[in-house]
Amino acid sequence: MSSKNYLRLIIIILSFLFSCNLIERENQNQSQTNRKLVILSIDGFPGYYTASKSKFKEYIPNLNKLISKSHFSNEVNSTYPTLTYPAHTSMLTGIDPIGHGILYNSPIDPFRKYQGGWMWYDEDIKVKTILDFANEKGLKTASLYWPVTVGADIDYNLPQYWRTKTEEDEKILKAISTKNLYKELQKESGHSVLETTGDTEKLETAISLWKLKKPDVFLIYSTDLDSIHHEKGVYSESAAEKLKKIDSLVGKLIRKLDIYDDPNLGFIVVSDHGFKEVKSVCAPNKILINLGLIDQKNSKWRYFFKTLGGIAILVENKDKDSLSANLNLDELKNTISQECPFALLDTKEELKQVKEKLNKTAKAILHSKVNMAFSESLTIAETYRENMSYYNHGFLPTDPEMKTISIVYPKSNPIKIEDLKDTFDAACNWLELQCKREANRK
């Protein structure tokens, strides 16, 4: 072969390799550009509903089909505490409440100066969320009623918020949602989305949002299962009917979004906590009142039990105008054991976990090894009530009944969700985002 032909061959080979490299880069870029993710949270879905012997397993054919195509767990660990707002924020940040700042559903508020307000506001989250990292990459984001998103930097945002649970709330939601989005979705779906409307309205409105905006990252929040469990209990006939309806809506969501037919669309279904039967209630703040640590008349307090359902955290008020009363933990422990049988005031073992994951300033944690919950009330008539039967969460995350579910579709996403914080990793991996846990917001 002549040197001229040899040179020509080398040029052809190099050109071919260069073209292949460009094609590969283009395919990679297309993959990164086209990948989308939907995260659906079904609040209050107990892991035990999907156990092999559960009579409720047959009520979820659409979820069962999704499970067969996905990574699945029904033993997902919730957060300290097993409450909605801390858990949902841990999903988006990958860290415990002590790090992201949403410690409870509602602020510490003994005398209700916030008038029942919850921790609705994105500005209270201390670290970057999945949505922040998506924004940095230029992805289009959307959220339908996801907790702690009021004021969030989301392209299409209809956040969870309420005040009066009347028609007045609709005006507020229109004002705090992305401009004109509420009316646009209402016109397309025929539904209003409020705290008083159900999952049919929420999920069908979510389908309309997808149809109109096609976001790259889409958060959807479902509320009905949690509500019916609080009202009627797990394994109740009402819960069965609600679960069937939710499963039907999930099936509709899968069809309308073409989830099984779009290889670039990922789908994560997750929940925040399970449910447990409550048979007695303790009101520990009445004990603090009797010990002179809460002054109702002058609206002052030195110590207060922030109750979270199945546990209560003892917190101290160090403001200069707080009560000057001193706490004797041994005296408190003895009094609680006398007035609230089976309630355990822990100042060592469980408190260590609380300080690491929830509140480093906590003085003690109150919990029970039986089916006892705690009331925050200062005015309740009785310190202890038994022979009750209702369902709640907020128990220790080590309680098996607090375990919940996760579904990660497709299986080509290798990240499994065994802890709610893993949702962050699964989402970032699918979207090919360079996420960092505990990245402080500017």
C-alpha positions, 0 to 999 in steps of 0.5 A: 500500500502506498503512503498516500493510500495508507494516510487516506485509510488512517484519515477514514478510520479516525473520521469514523472513530470521531463520528462514533464518539459524537454519536455516543455523546449525542446519545448520552446527551439525549438520555440525560435530556429525555429522562423524566421522573415521577414520584408518587407518595401515598401517605400512610401506606402500611408495609403489612398491607402488601404482606403475602398473607394480607387480605388487602394485597388482592385489592391492589392489582395495578400496584401489584403489576408495578411491583412485579416490574420494579424494585420493591420493599414493604419494610422501608424504615421511616424517620424520627419521627414517623410523621408526614412532613419530616418524612417527606422532606427526608425523601427529598434531601436524603438526610434526617430531620435534624439536618434538614430542619423540618423536625415535626409537622407543626412548630412547638407552640404550647399556647397556639399562637400559630393558630394550628399552622403547620411547617408548610414552607420550603424556606425552612428546609436548610439543605438542597432538595432533589428539586434544587439539583434539578433546577441547577441542571435546567430541568423542568420541575412540578409538584402537586400538593407535596408537603413543605413546598410553599414558596419552593423554586418549582416551575409548576407548583400547587403546594399543600396548604390550608387554613380554614378548610373552607372555600376561602382556602381555594383563594389562598392556593390560587395565590401561592401556586405558580401564577395562573396554574391553579385556574389552568389545571382546574379548567383542564381537569374539572377539579379543585385541589384542596385539603378537603378534596380527595385523591380523585381530584388530586391524581386526575389534576396531576394527570392534567398537569403532566399533559399540559407541562410535561415536567422532567421531575414531578412530585405527586402527593396522595392523602386519602389512605392516611385520612381514612386510617385515622378515621376508620382504622386499618383493615376496615371496610372503609380502608379497603374501599379507599385502597381499591380507589387509590389503586385504580387511580394509580393504574390510570396514572400509569396509562395516561403517562405511558409509564410502561411504554416510555423507557426514559420515564422513571416512576417511584411510589413511596409512603411515609409511615405505617399505622398502629392501633392506640388503646390508651392516651397520656397527656404529659403536659398536664403533669408539667403544669402540676409541677409548675413547669407550664404556667397557663395563666401567664402563657409561659413555659419552661418545659413542654412535651412536643407530642408526635403521636406515639412518642413525645419529646421533652423540650426546654424553653431558654428564652429570657422571659420563660419560666425560671422553674427547674426540672427534676427528671427523676421526679418527672419520671416517677410521676409519669409512671404513676399517672400514665401506666406503661409510659416510659421516660427515656433519658439514655438509649432512645434519647441518643437516637433522638439527639442524633436524628431529630433534636439535639437539645431534647431532654428526654423522650416519652414512649410506650411499649404498648399501644399508647399515644400522647396528647399535647393538650394543656386543657384535656380533662384527664391525664390518662385515658384507657379503653380506647381504640383508634389508629395513629402513627408517630411511634418509634421507627423501630416499631414494625408497624411503622414500616412502609413501602417503596416501588422503584421502576424500572429495575434498570435503576439499581437504587433500592429504597430500604430507608425513606432517605434512599428516595433521594439517591434513587431519584438523583441516580435516575435523573443523572444528577450530581446530588450531594447530601447536606449541601447547604442552600445559599 
